[in-house]
Every structure is written in C-alpha cells, then in structure tokens.
Amino acid sequence: MSYQTFKSFADVQKALGFKSKIKNEKPKEEKVIKCRICGAPMKRVPGTNIVACSGEIKNKEGGTEPCKNFILVE
C-alpha cells in the first residue's frame, strides 16, 4: 500500500479522477432597479442589502421633494 500527500483539494480531485465543478465565472452585473414611485434608477447602499431611490417627485404645492423610497433586496 502506498501513500500520497496532497497540498490542495484540487490535487486530490485530480488523483481520484473527479472533474472540478467550479468554473471561472464572470462576476454578475447588477440589474438596474427602478423606483416604483418616480421611475428613477435606484442605488445600492454600500455594505447593506438596501437599495434607495435618488429621484424626486412633485409635491402638492407644485415643487419637488426627494422620493425617499427604499427596497430590501436579496
């Protein structure tokens, strides 16, 4: 009986004849999420799963104010 030492799991897979399931995938581009209230593109808050709207909506006096809409995403 002989013994072998391996430095990584990839070497073990090669020795046992398994193919690696991990492929060099390209990073997924994030979909553009639009606000349901004003239609402006929403921006992700860094380090969280929150997407906030940066658009403006018309108020009752005829002026504009920030939309303040946010969504929790996966």
NUFITOR-349272 format. One line per 2 residues: number of its first residue (from 0); for each residue x, z, y of N, C-alpha, C, O, CB. Coordinates in steps of 0.02 Angstrom, whole numbers. Atoms other than C-alpha are relative to their C-alpha. Last residue first. Glycine has a CB too. Example, Ala and Ser with C-alpha at 12.3 -4.5 7.8 and 13.67 -1.06 7.14 Angstrom:
BEGIN
1) -42:-3:-59:684:357:-53:-39:37:55:-14:45:110:20:-71:23; 45:0:-59:615:390:-225:45:0:60:97:33:59:-50:62:1 $
This chain:
BEGIN
73) -36:-21:60:-1575:-84:1982:74:-5:8:111:11:-38:-21:-41:-60; -12:53:48:-1652:-95:2155:38:28:-59:64:84:-56:40:-58:32 $
71) -47:-23:51:-1733:33:2270:7:-55:-52:-43:-79:-78:-23:68:-33; 20:8:70:-1815:-54:2418:55:31:-43:114:25:-28:-11:-77:-17 $
69) -54:-6:48:-1812:-24:2606:-27:-3:-71:-86:10:-83:39:67:11; 20:7:70:-1920:-72:2756:62:9:-43:116:-13:-25:-34:-69:-13 $
67) -5:-64:36:-1873:-3:2929:-24:-3:-73:-41:49:-101:-39:54:37; 48:2:55:-1932:-163:3019:-3:65:-40:-57:88:-57:18:-57:-47 $
65) -31:10:66:-1842:-129:3183:-52:6:-56:-100:44:-50:55:51:-11; -31:-62:24:-1952:-148:3338:30:-13:-68:10:-60:-102:-52:58:-3 $
63) -25:-1:69:-2012:-295:3440:30:68:-15:54:103:29:51:-57:-12; -72:-4:7:-2121:-305:3594:20:-3:-73:-21:-15:-117:27:65:33 $
61) -29:67:-7:-2301:-366:3608:76:-1:-4:105:-55:-4:-21:-29:65; -9:15:-72:-2378:-195:3640:30:-69:12:37:-89:70:44:53:32 $
59) 65:12:-32:-2446:-186:3461:7:-18:74:-36:-53:100:-44:61:-7; 43:-58:-3:-2274:-207:3381:-63:-16:40:-71:-72:64:37:60:30 $
57) 34:-8:-64:-2187:-365:3326:-44:62:-3:-77:75:-53:-42:-63:18; 71:19:2:-2068:-350:3180:-30:12:69:-5:51:108:-38:39:-54 $
55) 43:-31:-50:-1878:-347:3172:-71:-26:-8:-82:-82:-30:26:-15:72; 41:42:-43:-1756:-382:3032:-41:40:50:-38:101:52:-45:-43:-42 $
53) -31:0:-66:-1615:-278:2958:-40:-41:50:-16:-53:106:72:-26:-5; 14:58:-42:-1705:-231:2799:33:8:68:34:62:96:-76:-10:8 $
51) 37:-13:-61:-1627:-106:2681:-8:-64:41:35:-108:41:36:54:42; -6:60:-40:-1574:-123:2498:-45:11:61:-104:27:55:-21:-64:-40 $
49) 50:11:-52:-1542:41:2408:15:-64:37:72:-78:55:-3:60:48; 44:51:28:-1447:59:2243:-57:-15:49:-112:-34:27:-27:22:-68 $
47) 66:-24:22:-1306:153:2328:-38:-58:-33:-13:-114:-37:-40:28:60; -5:-59:42:-1118:137:2362:-67:27:-24:-68:81:-55:35:53:37 $
45) -59:-8:44:-1137:16:2507:-1:66:-39:-15:119:-10:64:-5:41; -36:-57:-28:-1316:-5:2573:58:15:-47:47:28:-106:-47:62:9 $
43) -11:-57:44:-1371:-179:2515:39:54:38:87:39:74:38:-21:-64; -70:-15:13:-1434:-297:2650:5:63:-42:-31:111:-32:39:9:65 $
41) -16:-71:1:-1607:-376:2660:72:10:-21:100:-30:-58:-48:37:-48; -41:-20:58:-1641:-555:2714:19:74:5:34:99:59:63:-44:-5 $
39) -72:3:-14:-1783:-567:2842:40:18:-63:14:55:-105:19:48:59; -30:60:28:-1960:-604:2783:74:-8:13:104:-58:-8:-34:-60:27 $
37) -19:47:-53:-2046:-479:2900:33:-63:-26:39:-112:12:47:34:48; 38:-9:-63:-2148:-368:2783:18:-54:51:-27:-86:78:15:70:29 $
35) 70:18:11:-2095:-418:2607:-41:5:64:-95:-23:69:-31:45:-53; 46:-54:-17:-1911:-418:2656:-72:-25:-9:-89:-81:9:11:24:73 $
33) 32:5:-65:-1806:-549:2568:-51:55:9:-83:78:-39:-34:-69:9; 66:-30:1:-1685:-514:2428:-29:-4:70:4:17:118:3:75:-26 $
31) 22:-18:-67:-1537:-630:2411:-71:25:-5:-116:-10:-29:5:-61:50; 55:38:-26:-1476:-625:2233:-17:24:70:-11:83:86:-62:6:-47 $
29) 59:-40:-12:-1305:-552:2201:-55:-42:32:-42:-81:78:16:60:45; 16:-1:-71:-1180:-671:2129:-65:39:9:-112:31:-30:-6:-71:29 $
27) 65:26:-20:-1129:-622:1955:-8:4:75:9:54:107:-57:38:-35; 44:-52:-29:-945:-598:1923:-64:-32:25:-64:-86:55:37:37:57 $
25) -6:-1:-73:-879:-738:1813:-44:56:27:-97:69:0:-19:-69:31; 59:21:-38:-870:-697:1630:15:3:75:54:46:98:-61:44:-17 $
23) -19:-5:-70:-708:-693:1533:-57:-27:42:-59:-87:59:66:-38:14; -21:63:-29:-789:-667:1366:21:12:71:0:61:103:-55:-54:-4 $
21) -8:-2:-72:-801:-507:1266:27:-66:25:80:-89:2:46:59:22; 64:16:-29:-865:-535:1090:3:-2:76:-42:-28:109:-52:51:-22 $
19) 18:-42:-57:-689:-544:1017:-66:-22:30:-77:-82:40:55:-1:53; -8:34:-65:-680:-629:850:-24:47:55:-71:86:46:-40:-67:1 $
17) 58:1:-43:-652:-523:695:15:-38:64:72:-38:89:-23:71:17; 33:65:-1:-519:-569:566:-63:-3:42:-102:-50:36:-17:-20:-69 $
15) 58:-2:45:-463:-393:521:-40:-65:0:-85:-73:-41:-45:57:18; -24:-14:68:-289:-417:596:-57:-1:-51:-47:-21:-108:37:67:-2 $
13) -35:60:25:-361:-500:752:22:10:-72:16:-36:-113:60:-16:45; 49:52:12:-485:-358:777:32:-63:-28:6:-93:-75:-38:-16:64 $
11) 35:-19:61:-348:-228:756:-52:-54:-18:-58:-73:-76:-34:69:7; -45:14:55:-242:-317:887:-32:16:-67:-22:-20:-116:66:39:8 $
9) -2:73:7:-389:-317:1008:46:-21:-57:30:-68:-94:23:-34:66; 55:19:44:-411:-131:976:-3:-76:-10:-27:-100:-61:-66:26:27 $
7) 64:8:-33:-240:-101:1051:-53:-19:-51:-38:-41:-107:4:-54:56; -3:-27:-68:-64:-45:1007:-66:-7:37:-75:24:89:54:-34:38 $
5) 27:45:-50:-80:-65:820:2:33:68:-6:94:74:-73:-21:-17; 20:-35:-61:18:14:681:-21:-51:52:8:-105:57:59:45:27 $
3) -17:35:-62:21:-60:508:-20:44:59:-68:83:54:-35:-69:5; 33:-25:-60:27:24:340:23:-41:59:79:-64:62:15:75:11 $
1) -40:5:-61:67:-48:171:-42:23:60:-103:18:61:26:-72:11; 42:0:-58:0:0:0:45:0:62:93:37:66:-48:61:0 $
